[in-house]
Amino acid sequence: MKVVAAGATGFIGRALVPELVRAGHEVVVLSRRPGASGVASSGAREVEWDGRTVAPHWANEVDGADAVVNLAGVGIGDGLWTSARRTAILKSRTESTGALVLAMRALPAERRPECLINASGIGYYGDRGDEVLGEDARPGTGFLAETCVEWEKSALDAEELGVRTVLMRTAVVFGKGALQVFLIALPFRLFAGGPLGDGNFWFPWIHLDDMVGMYRWAIENREVRGAVNATAPDVRRQREFAKEMGKALGRPSWFPTPAFALRLMLGDFSSLVLDGQRAEPRNAQAHGYAWRFPTLASGLADILG
């Protein structure tokens, strides 16, 4: 299969592209800075794009492709959410998705990709307490939820073109070398780790290997469509996560970080670490996805061991 991947030079993309190449797929990476990411060393081909406008030199790659994967977007956790950054986060997602769909719209139906696998976020649901969330749950409120809603709307325009569309509502992704893992693990390594706030909120997560596996599974399984909660089935409360983290590192896990302190330091950005979603991966379970790391203990042991 020919797979066109946009924004595939980030944490997930750098793991996904080599996996698709190893699986025998032809991979074309759309990148703002071809050659800078190193993905070409895996056997993929890079083509420049600006993430906003449709240009023949990259739109021609979509013509006749089997699948398009879209991971493009300014990093949610790369800086405080100033007004300018909020605008950049939203526009980078809706504009890149819109450009890909426009390229598909310009093609005859028989030359459009079979599927669009588009990134989204588990933040779609907002802060929902103990509510159990399948993919059919309503969206929540707040900046992340509103961003995901607009992002998904842009992607679902492809459905109207007859392109199977999958929306990957991604949880916190853990993998070796991940900044999130380093930041979360650091207090524990300094013997100061513990729950965030009251620790009662739910903490959805997924191992990088399974995140990559889900993208490949969605590309290759034509029965998969619509929203997918991209999370491990073993979703825990944050205090339980802290306990498992401490156990994996051989460190205490009783030193809490008060919620008010996080909100004071981070402002609205604190919702990244204090909002919880008890999201169940029902679509993945219904269509037979097999997790490599289904439990928190197994995932942490692999990453931290």
C-alpha positions as MATLAB code, in Angstrom:
seq = 'MKVVAAGATGFIGRALVPELVRAGHEVVVLSRRPGASGVASSGAREVEWDGRTVAPHWANEVDGADAVVNLAGVGIGDGLWTSARRTAILKSRTESTGALVLAMRALPAERRPECLINASGIGYYGDRGDEVLGEDARPGTGFLAETCVEWEKSALDAEELGVRTVLMRTAVVFGKGALQVFLIALPFRLFAGGPLGDGNFWFPWIHLDDMVGMYRWAIENREVRGAVNATAPDVRRQREFAKEMGKALGRPSWFPTPAFALRLMLGDFSSLVLDGQRAEPRNAQAHGYAWRFPTLASGLADILG';
ca = [
       0.000    0.000    0.000;
       1.033    3.599   -0.561;
       0.666    5.663    2.622;
       1.002    9.463    2.642;
       1.829   10.705    6.133;
       1.570   14.383    7.092;
       3.240   15.750   10.202;
       5.009   12.441   10.743;
       8.236   13.918   12.101;
       7.063   14.128   15.727;
       7.213   11.568   18.524;
       4.526    9.246   17.122;
       5.437    9.746   13.465;
       9.111    8.933   13.957;
       8.067    5.534   15.293;
       5.179    4.981   12.872;
       7.020    5.615    9.597;
       9.694    2.884   10.089;
       7.000    0.424   11.193;
       4.985    1.033    8.015;
       8.119    0.656    5.882;
       9.006   -2.614    7.647;
       5.471   -3.829    6.935;
       6.138   -3.392    3.207;
       4.228   -0.162    2.603;
       5.477    2.673    0.410;
       5.553    5.735    2.671;
       5.648    9.369    1.575;
       6.126   11.903    4.377;
       4.808   15.444    3.924;
       7.112   17.686    5.939;
       7.768   21.392    6.374;
      11.494   20.645    6.631;
      12.387   17.617    4.496;
      15.609   15.999    5.589;
      15.621   17.540    9.075;
      13.763   14.743   10.869;
      15.728   11.706    9.755;
      12.633    9.725    8.726;
      14.093    9.272    5.242;
      16.701    6.928    6.721;
      13.897    4.431    7.326;
      13.209    4.156    3.594;
      10.399    6.712    3.391;
      10.375    9.479    0.803;
       9.934   13.107    1.929;
       8.038   15.860    0.108;
       7.817   19.469    1.252;
       4.477   21.029    2.190;
       3.399   24.088    4.179;
       0.491   22.446    6.000;
      -2.011   25.023    4.739;
      -2.304   25.248    0.976;
      -2.812   22.667   -1.745;
       0.178   22.510   -4.093;
       0.622   20.075   -7.006;
       4.012   18.772   -5.852;
       2.473   17.157   -2.745;
      -1.162   16.811   -3.834;
       0.033   14.505   -6.633;
       1.198   12.083   -3.929;
      -2.369   11.824   -2.602;
      -3.587   10.915   -6.089;
      -3.922    7.123   -6.077;
      -2.597    6.669   -2.534;
      -4.210    3.919   -0.465;
      -4.139    5.794    2.850;
      -3.436    9.240    4.277;
      -2.285    9.618    7.878;
      -2.456   13.095    9.398;
      -0.472   13.842   12.552;
       0.172   17.515   11.797;
      -0.248   20.182   14.444;
       1.591   22.497   16.836;
       2.451   20.617   20.040;
      -0.244   20.910   22.725;
       2.273   20.624   25.536;
       5.117   22.646   24.047;
       4.302   25.920   25.810;
       1.794   27.860   27.887;
      -1.539   28.535   26.240;
      -1.311   32.205   25.431;
      -3.930   33.615   23.092;
      -1.493   33.414   20.177;
      -0.563   29.827   20.994;
      -4.204   28.742   21.244;
      -4.783   30.158   17.778;
      -1.709   28.365   16.430;
      -2.730   25.041   17.995;
      -6.204   25.183   16.450;
      -5.246   26.574   13.030;
      -2.329   24.185   12.541;
      -4.765   21.279   12.916;
      -7.768   22.488   10.974;
      -5.723   24.015    8.142;
      -3.545   20.949    7.589;
      -6.546   18.612    7.704;
      -8.518   20.913    5.422;
      -5.683   21.010    2.877;
      -5.531   17.210    2.727;
      -9.295   16.938    2.258;
      -9.224   19.595   -0.466;
      -6.550   17.604   -2.306;
      -8.806   14.546   -2.124;
     -11.840   16.532   -3.287;
     -10.006   17.572   -6.459;
      -9.519   13.931   -7.466;
     -11.931   11.648   -9.307;
     -13.626    9.292   -6.831;
     -11.721    6.235   -8.072;
      -8.348    7.916   -7.368;
      -9.084    9.121   -3.858;
      -7.425    7.347   -0.921;
      -9.369    4.505    0.675;
      -8.895    6.014    4.135;
      -7.869    9.072    6.130;
      -6.511    8.275    9.591;
      -6.566   11.610   11.397;
      -5.132   12.374   14.815;
      -7.361   13.807   17.529;
      -7.147   13.847   21.324;
      -8.777   12.263   24.330;
      -9.259   15.866   25.462;
     -12.321   15.787   23.166;
     -14.291   14.692   26.233;
     -13.134   17.454   28.567;
     -13.029   16.838   32.322;
     -15.734   14.219   32.935;
     -15.223   12.849   36.444;
     -16.250    9.195   36.791;
     -18.388    9.093   33.621;
     -17.489    6.083   31.474;
     -16.714    7.352   27.991;
     -17.132    5.310   24.840;
     -16.557    6.829   21.424;
     -20.226    7.816   21.197;
     -20.022   10.118   24.238;
     -20.729   13.802   23.678;
     -17.829   16.267   23.528;
     -16.846   18.171   26.638;
     -16.065   21.826   27.223;
     -12.845   23.803   27.417;
     -10.062   24.655   24.995;
      -8.875   21.107   24.287;
     -12.394   19.778   23.736;
     -13.321   22.658   21.432;
     -10.081   22.212   19.477;
     -10.725   18.487   18.997;
     -14.305   19.105   17.859;
     -13.178   21.532   15.134;
     -10.287   19.259   14.155;
     -12.577   16.272   13.762;
     -15.099   18.287   11.771;
     -12.358   19.109    9.261;
     -11.459   15.430    8.929;
     -15.045   14.207    8.619;
     -15.441   16.229    5.426;
     -13.514   13.329    3.852;
     -16.378   10.945    4.701;
     -18.605   12.921    2.352;
     -16.111   12.112   -0.419;
     -16.399    8.375    0.212;
     -13.098    8.197    2.096;
     -13.174    5.984    5.190;
     -12.251    8.288    8.064;
     -10.804    7.290   11.441;
     -10.348    9.796   14.279;
      -7.595    8.745   16.710;
      -8.516   10.289   20.068;
      -5.065    9.923   21.530;
      -4.355    9.538   25.238;
      -1.017   10.401   26.881;
       1.558    8.434   24.876;
       4.356    6.787   26.846;
       7.541    5.600   25.214;
      11.267    5.549   25.780;
      12.640    9.036   25.389;
       9.230   10.694   25.698;
       9.303   14.121   27.323;
       6.084   13.307   29.190;
       7.658   10.248   30.779;
      10.749   12.231   31.790;
       8.708   15.011   33.387;
       6.343   12.647   35.200;
       9.135   10.369   36.386;
      11.513   13.141   37.520;
       9.828   13.899   40.897;
       9.801   10.176   41.680;
      13.500    9.876   40.883;
      14.063   12.780   43.307;
      12.020   10.988   46.001;
       9.256   13.601   45.717;
       6.730   11.814   43.508;
       3.068   11.285   44.206;
      -0.459   12.072   43.071;
      -1.402   15.291   41.305;
      -4.159   17.209   43.064;
      -6.401   14.773   44.910;
      -5.365   11.993   42.550;
      -8.992   10.971   41.970;
      -9.221   11.832   38.288;
      -8.858    9.154   35.601;
      -5.608    9.015   33.646;
      -5.877    7.490   30.136;
      -2.549    6.422   28.640;
      -1.128    4.278   25.844;
       2.300    2.813   25.116;
       4.009    4.176   21.982;
       4.198    0.670   20.488;
       0.425    0.356   20.753;
      -0.144    3.857   19.399;
       1.872    2.893   16.335;
       0.070   -0.447   16.227;
      -3.327    1.259   16.230;
      -2.434    3.440   13.269;
      -1.248    0.443   11.282;
      -4.333   -1.551   12.354;
      -6.649    1.278   11.256;
      -4.910    1.570    7.883;
      -5.061   -2.161    7.166;
      -8.519   -2.958    8.641;
     -11.265   -1.572    6.401;
     -13.960   -2.233    9.003;
     -12.532    0.432   11.318;
     -14.035    3.885   10.969;
     -15.152    6.837   13.075;
     -13.716    7.756   16.450;
     -11.245    5.460   18.205;
     -10.295    5.973   21.852;
      -6.567    5.370   21.467;
      -5.879    4.299   25.037;
      -4.853    1.167   26.860;
      -7.766   -0.739   28.443;
      -6.175   -0.417   31.916;
      -7.225    3.170   32.691;
      -6.484    4.092   36.320;
      -7.070    6.969   38.684;
      -4.061    9.241   38.840;
      -3.176    8.227   42.391;
      -3.073    4.577   41.259;
      -0.878    5.591   38.351;
       1.468    7.382   40.783;
       1.666    4.253   42.925;
       2.582    2.104   39.891;
       5.166    4.679   38.787;
       6.767    4.646   42.214;
       6.799    0.852   42.233;
       8.403    0.692   38.775;
      11.139    3.128   39.863;
      11.594    1.771   43.376;
      10.650    5.171   44.824;
       8.003    6.434   47.281;
       4.756    7.765   45.775;
       3.050    9.591   48.624;
       4.214   13.221   48.085;
       1.222   15.060   46.520;
       1.341   18.158   44.315;
      -1.630   20.392   45.264;
      -4.002   21.273   42.446;
      -3.984   24.952   43.390;
      -0.211   25.057   42.951;
      -0.442   23.537   39.478;
      -3.167   25.995   38.476;
      -1.144   28.906   39.872;
       1.957   27.884   37.924;
       0.334   26.727   34.704;
      -2.988   28.546   34.411;
      -5.379   26.910   31.926;
      -2.472   24.730   30.799;
      -2.958   22.797   34.063;
      -5.966   21.073   32.486;
      -3.445   18.872   30.658;
      -2.518   17.240   33.959;
      -5.671   17.715   36.060;
      -8.547   16.917   33.678;
      -9.533   13.260   33.645;
     -11.342   10.989   31.215;
     -12.444    7.447   31.989;
     -12.243    6.558   28.313;
     -12.784    2.989   27.174;
     -11.282    1.809   23.839;
     -14.522    0.168   22.695;
     -13.967    0.561   18.960;
     -10.516   -1.049   19.166;
     -11.848   -3.885   21.315;
     -14.817   -4.487   19.017;
     -12.563   -4.752   15.959;
      -9.971   -7.018   17.505;
      -7.006   -4.782   18.207;
      -4.519   -6.753   20.354;
      -2.555   -4.572   22.788;
       1.111   -5.314   23.267;
       1.015   -3.456   26.595;
      -2.550   -3.695   27.918;
      -1.698   -3.072   31.587;
      -0.085   -0.118   33.292;
       2.446   -2.358   35.035;
       3.619   -3.911   31.760;
       3.798   -0.532   30.001;
       5.816    1.150   32.758;
       8.121   -1.842   33.138;
       9.021   -1.648   29.440;
       9.510    2.124   29.396;
      11.334    2.547   32.693;
      13.115   -0.801   32.849;
];
